[in-house]
Amino acid sequence: MYQATLPPEQAIGHILRHNLADARGHKAFAKGHRLAEADLPRLHGLGVERLRVAVLEPGDVHEDEAARRLAAAVCGPGIAATAPASSRVNLLAEARSVVHIDVERLLQINQIDGLTIATLPSFALARAGKRIATIKIIPFAVEEQALAAAEAIGRAGAPVVALAPLRPARVGVVLVGSAAARERISAGVLPAITARVAELGSAVIATHYVAPEELAVAGAIGQLRDSGAELVIVAGETSIMDRDDVTPQGIRMAGGRVEHYGAPVEPGNLLLLAYIGAGDARIPVLGAPGCVRSRDTNIVDLLLPRLLAGEYIARRDIVALGHGGLLG
């Protein structure tokens, strides 16, 4: 591609490099417009004698086609790519999903001159129709060799831009507290949990209120598991204070294993995540800190969508939340 300044008749088929305005200052032709013979009368009417244009050469790929091809190379299932317009393609979530980005390969593509992909951060929640990434080609055309290199990076593994759709799940809740606090906890904690679950397309199937005793917690978790709960959320009068507190001990008695306690996230430091069972029968147990009663974004909002998408969240995944973990 090279630049040229040509009379209108010789500019036919080439790309306008700058906007052209009429006598009133209104846009008559937009930059990026590929000039056609039908444009000549209007150009002459505007008194245009010469035009600055971009001339594509063999091996050049027009910006819109380049954006379309790059989108096809990087996006995974459940993502809709819009038609290219002005060298841009947007990637939209087709259903409520958790975003997964291969950051390293995204960086490799963005290091190729003229190609840009901007995305939501990994693990962001995307609702149906939400834009999760936008692809913009900077020049009017890119070389085929550069575009092919980007396509190769995009297809070198799992999709660079991927979605994990949320699935409707049966959620059980265990509220832990004294008899005197039952009304306060049920009114202050349960509605916030139920609303979060419902907003993500799942439902609370049962709630147990138990005393702060290990056997009581274990029994409630076991009953919920036997009732078909696919996720258990435990919350209560006080947050879990350490790995040997009542709730983690109750989880162990129910046959569970604590994956991690404590999170580098504020609000939500006193988070516990455990699992009961193995393989396809494994269910997560989320020990929610006191901040769960607030609808302000906290650690539960970071982890709950991922769990409902079926993701196995390991200790390292929670520790990694420290970068960007200051939410308030």
Secondary structure, 3 states (H helix, E strand, C coil): CEEEEECHHHCCCCEECCCEECCCCCEEECCCCECCHHHHHHHHHCCCCCEEEEECCCCEEEHHHHHHHHHHHHECCCEEECCCECCEEEEEECCCEEEEECHHHHHHHHCCCCEEEEECCCCCEECCCCEEEEEEECCCEEEHHHHHHHHHHHCCCCCCEEEEECCCCEEEEEEECCHHHHHHHHHHCHHHHHHHHHHCCCEEEEEEEECCCHHHHHHHHHHHHHCCCCEEEEEECCCCCCCCCHHHHHHHHCCEEEEEECCCCECCCCCEEEEECCHHHCEEEEECCHHHHCCCCCHHHHHHHHHHCCCCCCHHHHHHHHCCCECC
